[in-house]
Amino acid sequence: MGTHGLSAVLLTSDEGHVLLDAGLPESVPLIMDNIRALGLRVEDVRLIVSSHAHYDHAGGIAAIQRVSGAAVAASPSGASVLRRGISGPDDPQHGVLLAFPPVPDVRTVADGETLRVGPIVLTAHATAGHTPGGTSWSWRSCEAERCVAFVYADSQTPVSADGFSFTSGRTYPSAIQDFERGFAVLERLSCDILLTPHPGASRLWERLAAQAQGGPGGLEDGEACRRYAEAARERLARRVAAERADRGDQAGQSR
């Protein structure tokens, strides 16, 4: 339902719908128009869940909640940010993130907790590091006797504001450990179809094009989550090595 570069994923049922993320504040009219273009009602969105509480993924939640009356759910850390509308100093990107419309009423969900809207069953998985409250979501979709496991895997990139350190910072000292736990979670999840808050991170458009052309590839790939975690682990290792090398250079210059 979202833009080309920012996901807003709608899960539908006859008993109500679930929206995963809601893009930028400016994305709201497009998301609602896309829902209605499917012949569905925004007012039938019963639940909105968050991957991580940055303005480009959570900025539209407040407006869609007002229209739909949906419940909103996020991790404890993510819920706190949603209620304030701005990230705190424990976020690696603190200081460069834009504020967004706060969401006054947010339910907190624990790691491994299951949420239900009619036949839709979502499970929350703590995959922090990119933010302290980062959460991935998994569910199954069935047609006739065939079921497919979906994973909406949160961002796993060690992106930060200037001056933040993943290896020696005091504002988010568990960041590396949180990343590593999240990688392990994603590697072992049942994962036939991978989706991500930034579609490009999971090559969604290339996979859809391949599926449409009937060539190799397509949406289903049982190794996608494992590769996503492996690539993220390599990015983190490069960031850690760069920070340690930089500290070594600074120590040498101070002698």
Disulfide bonds with the S-S distance in Angstrom:
Cys142-Cys147 1.91
Cys191-Cys225 2.12
